[in-house]
Amino acid sequence: MDLYTGLLNLTNWAGNVILPTLAGLFLSFAVVCFSKGRDYHHWMYGGFMSLMVSGLLRMVETFTSQLAWSNPDLYWNSLLNLTNWVANVLLPLYGALQVALGVLHFGGILERVHIGHSYLRNFVSAGCCFMISGLLRLAEFFVEQGTGGVS
């Protein structure tokens, strides 16, 4: 084994195994701090950054593993993959977010409810707990159903 292969394996392990695990831990700490009325922003940002770095690593792996470096269609294929990723992943999520915001604004929810009320903070904390738990279980299900698991 040479240094290049060792660094590649270390990068894959850190980006594909450790960072998503840390993201779940950071987001769980954020929910606990939020439920107690403490500052939770740093934990939340740490969780999102861990997911973002892991996702960017996966994106770069996908873009670079498609064709050989000497293939003349490498740039075109990378641009096509980027376009598909933006159009098929980001835009539907952004659209769903905009529909949710539109419903909330139309109903006047954001003008009448203040997040500082303790009962609302408790309900939001409970919802966040269920959401993070469900997302982690969904991720575990997909990893178990995968052909090779996480490598």
mmCIF file of the C-alpha atoms, coordinates in Angstrom:
data_MODEL
# 
_entry.id   MODEL 
# 
loop_
_atom_site.group_PDB 
_atom_site.id 
_atom_site.type_symbol 
_atom_site.label_atom_id 
_atom_site.label_alt_id 
_atom_site.label_comp_id 
_atom_site.label_asym_id 
_atom_site.label_entity_id 
_atom_site.label_seq_id 
_atom_site.pdbx_PDB_ins_code 
_atom_site.Cartn_x 
_atom_site.Cartn_y 
_atom_site.Cartn_z 
_atom_site.occupancy 
_atom_site.B_iso_or_equiv 
_atom_site.pdbx_formal_charge 
_atom_site.auth_seq_id 
_atom_site.auth_comp_id 
_atom_site.auth_asym_id 
_atom_site.auth_atom_id 
_atom_site.pdbx_PDB_model_num 
ATOM 1   C CA . MET A 1 1   ? 0.000   0.000  0.000   1.00 0.00 ? 1   MET A CA 1 
ATOM 2   C CA . ASP A 1 2   ? 1.353   3.407  -0.894  1.00 0.00 ? 2   ASP A CA 1 
ATOM 3   C CA . LEU A 1 3   ? 0.709   6.846  0.592   1.00 0.00 ? 3   LEU A CA 1 
ATOM 4   C CA . TYR A 1 4   ? -1.809  7.824  -2.101  1.00 0.00 ? 4   TYR A CA 1 
ATOM 5   C CA . THR A 1 5   ? -4.005  4.771  -1.479  1.00 0.00 ? 5   THR A CA 1 
ATOM 6   C CA . GLY A 1 6   ? -3.812  5.269  2.279   1.00 0.00 ? 6   GLY A CA 1 
ATOM 7   C CA . LEU A 1 7   ? -4.853  8.922  2.017   1.00 0.00 ? 7   LEU A CA 1 
ATOM 8   C CA . LEU A 1 8   ? -7.653  8.020  -0.383  1.00 0.00 ? 8   LEU A CA 1 
ATOM 9   C CA . ASN A 1 9   ? -9.004  5.377  1.984   1.00 0.00 ? 9   ASN A CA 1 
ATOM 10  C CA . LEU A 1 10  ? -8.717  7.735  4.959   1.00 0.00 ? 10  LEU A CA 1 
ATOM 11  C CA . THR A 1 11  ? -10.586 10.458 3.072   1.00 0.00 ? 11  THR A CA 1 
ATOM 12  C CA . ASN A 1 12  ? -13.343 8.064  2.012   1.00 0.00 ? 12  ASN A CA 1 
ATOM 13  C CA . TRP A 1 13  ? -13.717 6.724  5.552   1.00 0.00 ? 13  TRP A CA 1 
ATOM 14  C CA . ALA A 1 14  ? -13.828 10.190 7.110   1.00 0.00 ? 14  ALA A CA 1 
ATOM 15  C CA . GLY A 1 15  ? -16.206 11.642 4.531   1.00 0.00 ? 15  GLY A CA 1 
ATOM 16  C CA . ASN A 1 16  ? -18.556 8.714  4.125   1.00 0.00 ? 16  ASN A CA 1 
ATOM 17  C CA . VAL A 1 17  ? -18.654 7.227  7.639   1.00 0.00 ? 17  VAL A CA 1 
ATOM 18  C CA . ILE A 1 18  ? -17.436 9.647  10.286  1.00 0.00 ? 18  ILE A CA 1 
ATOM 19  C CA . LEU A 1 19  ? -18.927 12.942 9.078   1.00 0.00 ? 19  LEU A CA 1 
ATOM 20  C CA . PRO A 1 20  ? -22.535 11.689 8.719   1.00 0.00 ? 20  PRO A CA 1 
ATOM 21  C CA . THR A 1 21  ? -22.248 10.096 12.170  1.00 0.00 ? 21  THR A CA 1 
ATOM 22  C CA . LEU A 1 22  ? -20.978 13.365 13.657  1.00 0.00 ? 22  LEU A CA 1 
ATOM 23  C CA . ALA A 1 23  ? -23.766 15.235 11.874  1.00 0.00 ? 23  ALA A CA 1 
ATOM 24  C CA . GLY A 1 24  ? -26.382 13.097 13.632  1.00 0.00 ? 24  GLY A CA 1 
ATOM 25  C CA . LEU A 1 25  ? -24.670 13.672 16.966  1.00 0.00 ? 25  LEU A CA 1 
ATOM 26  C CA . PHE A 1 26  ? -24.378 17.440 16.444  1.00 0.00 ? 26  PHE A CA 1 
ATOM 27  C CA . LEU A 1 27  ? -28.020 17.760 15.378  1.00 0.00 ? 27  LEU A CA 1 
ATOM 28  C CA . SER A 1 28  ? -29.116 15.729 18.407  1.00 0.00 ? 28  SER A CA 1 
ATOM 29  C CA . PHE A 1 29  ? -27.168 18.083 20.697  1.00 0.00 ? 29  PHE A CA 1 
ATOM 30  C CA . ALA A 1 30  ? -28.775 21.046 18.917  1.00 0.00 ? 30  ALA A CA 1 
ATOM 31  C CA . VAL A 1 31  ? -32.258 19.716 19.668  1.00 0.00 ? 31  VAL A CA 1 
ATOM 32  C CA . VAL A 1 32  ? -31.407 19.165 23.334  1.00 0.00 ? 32  VAL A CA 1 
ATOM 33  C CA . CYS A 1 33  ? -29.987 22.687 23.678  1.00 0.00 ? 33  CYS A CA 1 
ATOM 34  C CA . PHE A 1 34  ? -32.985 24.128 21.822  1.00 0.00 ? 34  PHE A CA 1 
ATOM 35  C CA . SER A 1 35  ? -35.420 22.353 24.139  1.00 0.00 ? 35  SER A CA 1 
ATOM 36  C CA . LYS A 1 36  ? -33.694 23.821 27.192  1.00 0.00 ? 36  LYS A CA 1 
ATOM 37  C CA . GLY A 1 37  ? -33.656 27.348 25.773  1.00 0.00 ? 37  GLY A CA 1 
ATOM 38  C CA . ARG A 1 38  ? -29.870 27.414 25.360  1.00 0.00 ? 38  ARG A CA 1 
ATOM 39  C CA . ASP A 1 39  ? -27.847 28.526 22.372  1.00 0.00 ? 39  ASP A CA 1 
ATOM 40  C CA . TYR A 1 40  ? -28.062 25.731 19.825  1.00 0.00 ? 40  TYR A CA 1 
ATOM 41  C CA . HIS A 1 41  ? -26.794 27.428 16.676  1.00 0.00 ? 41  HIS A CA 1 
ATOM 42  C CA . HIS A 1 42  ? -23.212 26.172 16.854  1.00 0.00 ? 42  HIS A CA 1 
ATOM 43  C CA . TRP A 1 43  ? -24.332 22.542 17.162  1.00 0.00 ? 43  TRP A CA 1 
ATOM 44  C CA . MET A 1 44  ? -26.786 22.994 14.314  1.00 0.00 ? 44  MET A CA 1 
ATOM 45  C CA . TYR A 1 45  ? -24.170 24.608 12.065  1.00 0.00 ? 45  TYR A CA 1 
ATOM 46  C CA . GLY A 1 46  ? -21.708 21.823 12.899  1.00 0.00 ? 46  GLY A CA 1 
ATOM 47  C CA . GLY A 1 47  ? -24.254 19.190 11.891  1.00 0.00 ? 47  GLY A CA 1 
ATOM 48  C CA . PHE A 1 48  ? -25.101 20.903 8.627   1.00 0.00 ? 48  PHE A CA 1 
ATOM 49  C CA . MET A 1 49  ? -21.436 21.474 7.806   1.00 0.00 ? 49  MET A CA 1 
ATOM 50  C CA . SER A 1 50  ? -20.646 17.816 8.444   1.00 0.00 ? 50  SER A CA 1 
ATOM 51  C CA . LEU A 1 51  ? -23.416 16.791 6.069   1.00 0.00 ? 51  LEU A CA 1 
ATOM 52  C CA . MET A 1 52  ? -22.319 19.365 3.516   1.00 0.00 ? 52  MET A CA 1 
ATOM 53  C CA . VAL A 1 53  ? -18.684 18.217 3.489   1.00 0.00 ? 53  VAL A CA 1 
ATOM 54  C CA . SER A 1 54  ? -19.777 14.587 3.219   1.00 0.00 ? 54  SER A CA 1 
ATOM 55  C CA . GLY A 1 55  ? -22.147 15.434 0.374   1.00 0.00 ? 55  GLY A CA 1 
ATOM 56  C CA . LEU A 1 56  ? -19.508 17.449 -1.464  1.00 0.00 ? 56  LEU A CA 1 
ATOM 57  C CA . LEU A 1 57  ? -17.085 14.530 -1.162  1.00 0.00 ? 57  LEU A CA 1 
ATOM 58  C CA . ARG A 1 58  ? -19.697 12.179 -2.624  1.00 0.00 ? 58  ARG A CA 1 
ATOM 59  C CA . MET A 1 59  ? -20.395 14.658 -5.422  1.00 0.00 ? 59  MET A CA 1 
ATOM 60  C CA . VAL A 1 60  ? -16.702 14.973 -6.311  1.00 0.00 ? 60  VAL A CA 1 
ATOM 61  C CA . GLU A 1 61  ? -16.332 11.168 -6.265  1.00 0.00 ? 61  GLU A CA 1 
ATOM 62  C CA . THR A 1 62  ? -19.261 10.828 -8.649  1.00 0.00 ? 62  THR A CA 1 
ATOM 63  C CA . PHE A 1 63  ? -18.004 13.514 -10.995 1.00 0.00 ? 63  PHE A CA 1 
ATOM 64  C CA . THR A 1 64  ? -14.458 12.189 -11.153 1.00 0.00 ? 64  THR A CA 1 
ATOM 65  C CA . SER A 1 65  ? -15.209 8.472  -11.387 1.00 0.00 ? 65  SER A CA 1 
ATOM 66  C CA . GLN A 1 66  ? -17.315 8.656  -14.536 1.00 0.00 ? 66  GLN A CA 1 
ATOM 67  C CA . LEU A 1 67  ? -14.657 8.840  -17.245 1.00 0.00 ? 67  LEU A CA 1 
ATOM 68  C CA . ALA A 1 68  ? -10.895 8.622  -17.595 1.00 0.00 ? 68  ALA A CA 1 
ATOM 69  C CA . TRP A 1 69  ? -8.928  11.851 -17.262 1.00 0.00 ? 69  TRP A CA 1 
ATOM 70  C CA . SER A 1 70  ? -7.880  11.719 -20.928 1.00 0.00 ? 70  SER A CA 1 
ATOM 71  C CA . ASN A 1 71  ? -11.419 11.324 -22.284 1.00 0.00 ? 71  ASN A CA 1 
ATOM 72  C CA . PRO A 1 72  ? -12.470 14.427 -24.273 1.00 0.00 ? 72  PRO A CA 1 
ATOM 73  C CA . ASP A 1 73  ? -16.028 14.164 -22.943 1.00 0.00 ? 73  ASP A CA 1 
ATOM 74  C CA . LEU A 1 74  ? -14.924 14.492 -19.305 1.00 0.00 ? 74  LEU A CA 1 
ATOM 75  C CA . TYR A 1 75  ? -15.906 18.167 -18.996 1.00 0.00 ? 75  TYR A CA 1 
ATOM 76  C CA . TRP A 1 76  ? -19.215 17.625 -20.754 1.00 0.00 ? 76  TRP A CA 1 
ATOM 77  C CA . ASN A 1 77  ? -20.058 14.645 -18.563 1.00 0.00 ? 77  ASN A CA 1 
ATOM 78  C CA . SER A 1 78  ? -19.143 16.565 -15.391 1.00 0.00 ? 78  SER A CA 1 
ATOM 79  C CA . LEU A 1 79  ? -21.347 19.478 -16.456 1.00 0.00 ? 79  LEU A CA 1 
ATOM 80  C CA . LEU A 1 80  ? -24.171 17.072 -17.282 1.00 0.00 ? 80  LEU A CA 1 
ATOM 81  C CA . ASN A 1 81  ? -23.873 15.376 -13.869 1.00 0.00 ? 81  ASN A CA 1 
ATOM 82  C CA . LEU A 1 82  ? -23.872 18.746 -12.114 1.00 0.00 ? 82  LEU A CA 1 
ATOM 83  C CA . THR A 1 83  ? -26.963 19.830 -14.027 1.00 0.00 ? 83  THR A CA 1 
ATOM 84  C CA . ASN A 1 84  ? -28.780 16.584 -13.212 1.00 0.00 ? 84  ASN A CA 1 
ATOM 85  C CA . TRP A 1 85  ? -27.841 16.890 -9.540  1.00 0.00 ? 85  TRP A CA 1 
ATOM 86  C CA . VAL A 1 86  ? -29.052 20.482 -9.286  1.00 0.00 ? 86  VAL A CA 1 
ATOM 87  C CA . ALA A 1 87  ? -32.236 19.869 -11.262 1.00 0.00 ? 87  ALA A CA 1 
ATOM 88  C CA . ASN A 1 88  ? -33.177 16.510 -9.723  1.00 0.00 ? 88  ASN A CA 1 
ATOM 89  C CA . VAL A 1 89  ? -32.053 17.004 -6.119  1.00 0.00 ? 89  VAL A CA 1 
ATOM 90  C CA . LEU A 1 90  ? -31.813 20.655 -5.179  1.00 0.00 ? 90  LEU A CA 1 
ATOM 91  C CA . LEU A 1 91  ? -34.728 22.136 -7.117  1.00 0.00 ? 91  LEU A CA 1 
ATOM 92  C CA . PRO A 1 92  ? -37.397 19.712 -5.815  1.00 0.00 ? 92  PRO A CA 1 
ATOM 93  C CA . LEU A 1 93  ? -36.214 20.284 -2.248  1.00 0.00 ? 93  LEU A CA 1 
ATOM 94  C CA . TYR A 1 94  ? -36.236 24.038 -2.771  1.00 0.00 ? 94  TYR A CA 1 
ATOM 95  C CA . GLY A 1 95  ? -39.694 23.817 -4.311  1.00 0.00 ? 95  GLY A CA 1 
ATOM 96  C CA . ALA A 1 96  ? -41.049 21.881 -1.339  1.00 0.00 ? 96  ALA A CA 1 
ATOM 97  C CA . LEU A 1 97  ? -39.530 24.465 0.985   1.00 0.00 ? 97  LEU A CA 1 
ATOM 98  C CA . GLN A 1 98  ? -41.173 27.279 -0.935  1.00 0.00 ? 98  GLN A CA 1 
ATOM 99  C CA . VAL A 1 99  ? -44.572 25.547 -0.846  1.00 0.00 ? 99  VAL A CA 1 
ATOM 100 C CA . ALA A 1 100 ? -44.260 25.112 2.922   1.00 0.00 ? 100 ALA A CA 1 
ATOM 101 C CA . LEU A 1 101 ? -43.269 28.751 3.382   1.00 0.00 ? 101 LEU A CA 1 
ATOM 102 C CA . GLY A 1 102 ? -46.131 29.855 1.170   1.00 0.00 ? 102 GLY A CA 1 
ATOM 103 C CA . VAL A 1 103 ? -48.652 27.908 3.237   1.00 0.00 ? 103 VAL A CA 1 
ATOM 104 C CA . LEU A 1 104 ? -47.216 29.326 6.471   1.00 0.00 ? 104 LEU A CA 1 
ATOM 105 C CA . HIS A 1 105 ? -47.259 32.890 5.188   1.00 0.00 ? 105 HIS A CA 1 
ATOM 106 C CA . PHE A 1 106 ? -50.750 32.513 3.742   1.00 0.00 ? 106 PHE A CA 1 
ATOM 107 C CA . GLY A 1 107 ? -52.067 31.240 7.064   1.00 0.00 ? 107 GLY A CA 1 
ATOM 108 C CA . GLY A 1 108 ? -50.393 34.038 8.992   1.00 0.00 ? 108 GLY A CA 1 
ATOM 109 C CA . ILE A 1 109 ? -48.518 31.548 11.164  1.00 0.00 ? 109 ILE A CA 1 
ATOM 110 C CA . LEU A 1 110 ? -45.197 33.368 11.073  1.00 0.00 ? 110 LEU A CA 1 
ATOM 111 C CA . GLU A 1 111 ? -46.733 36.704 12.093  1.00 0.00 ? 111 GLU A CA 1 
ATOM 112 C CA . ARG A 1 112 ? -48.761 35.497 15.093  1.00 0.00 ? 112 ARG A CA 1 
ATOM 113 C CA . VAL A 1 113 ? -46.548 32.874 16.719  1.00 0.00 ? 113 VAL A CA 1 
ATOM 114 C CA . HIS A 1 114 ? -43.320 33.763 18.464  1.00 0.00 ? 114 HIS A CA 1 
ATOM 115 C CA . ILE A 1 115 ? -40.700 31.018 18.885  1.00 0.00 ? 115 ILE A CA 1 
ATOM 116 C CA . GLY A 1 116 ? -39.850 32.332 22.358  1.00 0.00 ? 116 GLY A CA 1 
ATOM 117 C CA . HIS A 1 117 ? -42.953 30.809 23.967  1.00 0.00 ? 117 HIS A CA 1 
ATOM 118 C CA . SER A 1 118 ? -41.956 27.752 25.937  1.00 0.00 ? 118 SER A CA 1 
ATOM 119 C CA . TYR A 1 119 ? -44.839 25.513 24.828  1.00 0.00 ? 119 TYR A CA 1 
ATOM 120 C CA . LEU A 1 120 ? -44.082 26.130 21.185  1.00 0.00 ? 120 LEU A CA 1 
ATOM 121 C CA . ARG A 1 121 ? -40.386 25.506 21.748  1.00 0.00 ? 121 ARG A CA 1 
ATOM 122 C CA . ASN A 1 122 ? -41.235 22.179 23.375  1.00 0.00 ? 122 ASN A CA 1 
ATOM 123 C CA . PHE A 1 123 ? -43.463 21.074 20.516  1.00 0.00 ? 123 PHE A CA 1 
ATOM 124 C CA . VAL A 1 124 ? -40.852 22.098 17.954  1.00 0.00 ? 124 VAL A CA 1 
ATOM 125 C CA . SER A 1 125 ? -38.174 20.227 19.920  1.00 0.00 ? 125 SER A CA 1 
ATOM 126 C CA . ALA A 1 126 ? -40.322 17.101 19.950  1.00 0.00 ? 126 ALA A CA 1 
ATOM 127 C CA . GLY A 1 127 ? -40.882 17.365 16.225  1.00 0.00 ? 127 GLY A CA 1 
ATOM 128 C CA . CYS A 1 128 ? -37.154 17.805 15.631  1.00 0.00 ? 128 CYS A CA 1 
ATOM 129 C CA . CYS A 1 129 ? -36.397 14.747 17.746  1.00 0.00 ? 129 CYS A CA 1 
ATOM 130 C CA . PHE A 1 130 ? -38.819 12.608 15.762  1.00 0.00 ? 130 PHE A CA 1 
ATOM 131 C CA . MET A 1 131 ? -37.517 14.001 12.495  1.00 0.00 ? 131 MET A CA 1 
ATOM 132 C CA . ILE A 1 132 ? -33.846 13.341 13.237  1.00 0.00 ? 132 ILE A CA 1 
ATOM 133 C CA . SER A 1 133 ? -34.663 9.880  14.525  1.00 0.00 ? 133 SER A CA 1 
ATOM 134 C CA . GLY A 1 134 ? -36.674 9.045  11.440  1.00 0.00 ? 134 GLY A CA 1 
ATOM 135 C CA . LEU A 1 135 ? -34.013 10.359 9.088   1.00 0.00 ? 135 LEU A CA 1 
ATOM 136 C CA . LEU A 1 136 ? -31.303 8.362  10.835  1.00 0.00 ? 136 LEU A CA 1 
ATOM 137 C CA . ARG A 1 137 ? -33.427 5.217  10.655  1.00 0.00 ? 137 ARG A CA 1 
ATOM 138 C CA . LEU A 1 138 ? -34.077 5.864  6.978   1.00 0.00 ? 138 LEU A CA 1 
ATOM 139 C CA . ALA A 1 139 ? -30.356 6.266  6.345   1.00 0.00 ? 139 ALA A CA 1 
ATOM 140 C CA . GLU A 1 140 ? -29.642 3.036  8.217   1.00 0.00 ? 140 GLU A CA 1 
ATOM 141 C CA . PHE A 1 141 ? -32.264 1.237  6.137   1.00 0.00 ? 141 PHE A CA 1 
ATOM 142 C CA . PHE A 1 142 ? -30.696 2.440  2.889   1.00 0.00 ? 142 PHE A CA 1 
ATOM 143 C CA . VAL A 1 143 ? -27.203 1.459  4.048   1.00 0.00 ? 143 VAL A CA 1 
ATOM 144 C CA . GLU A 1 144 ? -28.422 -2.034 4.976   1.00 0.00 ? 144 GLU A CA 1 
ATOM 145 C CA . GLN A 1 145 ? -30.188 -2.419 1.623   1.00 0.00 ? 145 GLN A CA 1 
ATOM 146 C CA . GLY A 1 146 ? -27.076 -1.321 -0.295  1.00 0.00 ? 146 GLY A CA 1 
ATOM 147 C CA . THR A 1 147 ? -25.000 -3.897 -2.111  1.00 0.00 ? 147 THR A CA 1 
ATOM 148 C CA . GLY A 1 148 ? -21.707 -3.184 -0.392  1.00 0.00 ? 148 GLY A CA 1 
ATOM 149 C CA . GLY A 1 149 ? -22.651 -1.058 2.563   1.00 0.00 ? 149 GLY A CA 1 
ATOM 150 C CA . VAL A 1 150 ? -20.504 1.916  3.444   1.00 0.00 ? 150 VAL A CA 1 
ATOM 151 C CA . SER A 1 151 ? -16.894 1.525  2.410   1.00 0.00 ? 151 SER A CA 1 
# 
